[in-house]
Amino acid sequence: MEVLMTCSLEDARRVIATAEAEAQAIGQPMNIAVVDAGGHLVAHARMDGARIGAIDIAINKAFTARAFDMSTADLAEHSQPGGPFFGIHTSNNGRVMIFAGGVPLRRGEQIVGAIGISGGSGEQDERVAQAGVLAF
């Protein structure tokens, strides 16, 4: 029987702390969300000054990265008109996010969760997400 690995609360706190430090370094308050292997929220932080409208976006970016086991930036590339995933953003009751800032978290080859960032430009969200991934 295969043991399912997942992202723990301790993992999520470490990832969030590192992502928050990166967001502070670039001067952009962010919403930072981490989900487990099942795509369920483990932890979320909204930095002071981060947009409240970006809370659900961060959570849903993390969900999307886990649900499809790819970064939301990669999914965005494949979901353009004529692409193999065109229209995917309407699936899962609108939870699928197709812009940068959602990245899977891996232990070895296994995806065990994901991080989602929202609050800045696509480049800023992706940069902060990647910082969080490195802390994992």
N, C-alpha and C positions, 0 to 999 in steps of 0.2 A: 504494500500500500504506500502510495506517494504521500509524503508529508507536505501540506500546503504551507508555504512560507508567506508571511504578510508583513506589512508595515505596521510597527507597533506605535503606541503613543510616544514612547521615548524617541523612536526614529523620527516621527513627525515633528516633535518639538525641536530636535536638532536641525532638521531640514528648514523649518520655519525660521529659526534663529539666524541661520546663515543667509537665507533669502532676504530676511529683514535687514540684515547688515548691508547686503548688496544694494537694496533699495534705498537705504539711508545714504550710502556712498554716492549714488547717482542723483540723490535729492528728489526721489519720486515715491510718495507714499503708495503702498500697494495692499491689495487683498491677497493673502497667501493661503492656499488650501492644500491639504494632503488627504488622499484617499487610500484605503487598503486594497488588498488583492481583489476583493469583491466590488470595488468601485464605491464603497461607502465612506463617508466623511469620517476621518480620524481626528483632525484638528483644523481650525481656521483661525487666522489672525487678520484683523483689519487695523492697519497702522493708523495712527492719528492723522487725520486729513485725507485718508483714502476715500474714494467715492463709494457711497453706499450702493449705488447701482451696479458696482463691480463685484459685490459679494457673490451673487449667484453666478456671475460669469467665471470667477476664479474657481468656484466649486465645480461648475460644469466643465471647465477646461480640464480639471483633474479627472473627473468622471470620463470624459471623452478619451483622454490619453490612455486610461486603463481599459475602457470598453473596446477600443480598437487597437490597443497595444502599439500605438505609434504617437509621435508628437503631433500636437494640433497644427503646427506649422506644416508638417508633411501632409497631414490630412487635407489642409487647405489647398495645397498644390494639386492634389488629386480630385478635389471637389469642384473645380472650375468647369464651366460649360464645355462639354465634350470629354471631360475626364471620367474615369471609371467610378468615382464616388459622387458625381454631380447630383445634388438634391439631398445628400445625406444629412445636412443640417436640419432637415424637417423631421428626421426620425427621432425616436426615443422621447416623444412629447416635447420636442424642441430643445432638449438638453445638449445636443451635439454642438460644440463650438468649433468653428473652422478658421480660427486665427491663432497666431503664435501665443505661447505662454503655458501650454500644457505638455508635460513630458513624463513618460513612464519612469518608475523607479525600479531598478533591477538588483537582484542578488545573484551574481553569476549570470546565468542565462535566463533565469526566471524573473518575470515581471511580478513584483509584489505590492505595487501601489503606483501612485502618480502624484505629481505636484501640479497645481494650477495657480497662475499668477494673473491678476488683472488690476489695472489702474494707470498704466502708462501707455506709451506707444507699443506697437508690436515688438519692436526691437528691444525696448526696455523690459517688457514682460518676459520675453525669451531669455534675456541676459540674467534676470533675477531667477527665473526657473532653473537655468543651467547652474547657477551658483548653488541653489538648493540641492540639485542632483549630485553635485560634487561632494556635498556634506553627507550624503547618504552612504 
